[in-house]
Amino acid sequence: MPRVLMLRDDTPPARIETLDDNDLPQLGVTLDIDFSTLNYKDALAITGAGKIVRNFPMVGGIDAVGTVAHSNDARYASGQRVIVTGWGVGERYWGGFAERQRFDPDWLVPCPDPLSPRQAMLLGTAGFTAMLALIRLEKAGLTPSAGPIVVTGATGGVGCWAIQLLAQQGFEVHAVTGKPDKAQWLKTLGAHTLIDRHEFIAKVRALDKAQWAGGVDNVGSSTLAALLSRTQDNGCVAAVGLAGGMDLPTSVAPFILRGVSLLGVNSVTVPYAPRLEAWERLATLPEAMFEAIETETIGLDALPDKARAMVDGKTHGKVLIDPHR
Ligand SMILES: NC(=O)c1ccc[n+]([C@@H]2O[C@H](COP(=O)([O-])OP(=O)(O)OC[C@H]3O[C@@H](n4cnc5c(N)ncnc54)[C@H](OP(=O)(O)O)[C@@H]3O)[C@@H](O)[C@H]2O)c1
């Protein structure tokens, strides 16, 4: 009888419900879920602040790690630990805010050794996406010798992993944040320089003094415009998020006058081989990098309040969900 966080087109929009196994979707692999995690997209779905859920009723949660309880797919056996992120889970298909859930085997990747379930969800879509952004920048030829690199939305789930991953590769990371009280933590993660979020966008020109070799942008809108306008010749910026808005008030100037590249990152539909490659690379990260992520672990009941705090910009680091709490 799995407990789930069910989202309904109703008031309240999110509530705990207890289901029968027969109520779960008729998909190939049943997982006993160890952990999920709270992403910005989940927070928008739970609060209804963004149009994320495509069909109601919906079990939220775009990420999960769990142990296979039953499988009718030859690729996965009972007892195996697997990760699911993306593919519309928690949006179109029932997701990880549940004690037990069924998934399409095509959405899964084996949880690579030595990653523990907790570590897998300390990463979640956020860490996976930060790794995809790093790989995108590396493939575009960006190296630490090109100069400092910016991470915006620094204290967020993607931001704090992006700082650690880039710093580990030797980049000098400049972190843009709206939370000056988190300065010391951001430095511990590997940020070399901190920039106030409001100063960063105080005056955005089409082109400004070139200061950075590139960046990972989690904010969009004028923040991404400001970053593009200050990216040096042939620099690269990975566009990841829209925490500050979906618009992009810029011009073609950075692209045609400085040869700047804007690289899109979409973690949802990454095919199996590059998905596994990214997770295997994440599995090599040292334990200290997981310990450095400020983490709060909550049960399903506490999710609606935490989601509201995330939408209001009052969270930082990672929120882990233990559905058995
Ligand atoms: N492309 C993909 O596949 C993909 C994957 C994962 C996430 N995303 C997107 O990436 C973004 C970050 O995700 P996340 O999970 O890291 O979210 P998060 O944990 O909520 O972090 C977002 C961070 O952005 C900053 N921020 C929040 N509101 C802002 C505002 N109004 N203006 C400027 N900065 C603001 C805050 O950092 P500071 O206080 O430090 O500034 C906040 O911690 C989200 O938009 C998410 O939807 C995209």
The ligand as an ORCA input file, in Angstrom:
! r2SCAN-3c Opt
* xyz 0 1
  N      17.650     22.500    -18.570
  C      17.414     21.486    -17.751
  O      17.384     20.312    -18.126
  C      17.215     21.800    -16.309
  C      17.487     20.840    -15.331
  C      17.369     21.198    -13.980
  C      16.946     22.482    -13.643
  N      16.646     23.359    -14.631
  C      16.246     24.720    -14.318
  O      17.393     25.364    -13.788
  C      17.013     26.332    -12.805
  C      17.727     26.015    -11.498
  O      17.223     24.775    -11.002
  P      17.503     24.382     -9.476
  O      16.922     23.030     -9.272
  O      18.931     24.675     -9.178
  O      16.565     25.457     -8.741
  P      16.762     26.070     -7.258
  O      17.398     25.081     -6.364
  O      15.454     26.673     -6.901
  O      17.843     27.230     -7.500
  C      17.589     28.364     -8.288
  C      18.499     29.473     -7.786
  O      18.327     30.595     -8.649
  C      18.392     31.788     -7.883
  N      17.119     32.494     -8.030
  C      15.900     32.127     -7.553
  N      14.966     33.029     -7.904
  C      15.606     33.976     -8.621
  C      15.198     35.189     -9.249
  N      13.919     35.593     -9.248
  N      16.125     35.909     -9.899
  C      17.412     35.519     -9.945
  N      17.868     34.394     -9.335
  C      16.970     33.636     -8.698
  C      18.640     31.388     -6.441
  O      20.048     31.360     -6.247
  P      20.837     32.593     -5.550
  O      19.993     33.019     -4.385
  O      22.145     32.000     -5.155
  O      20.963     33.667     -6.573
  C      18.142     29.971     -6.387
  O      18.769     29.240     -5.371
  C      15.496     26.252    -12.715
  O      14.938     27.225    -13.541
  C      15.180     24.870    -13.251
  O      13.881     24.788    -13.775
  C      16.779     23.053    -15.943
*
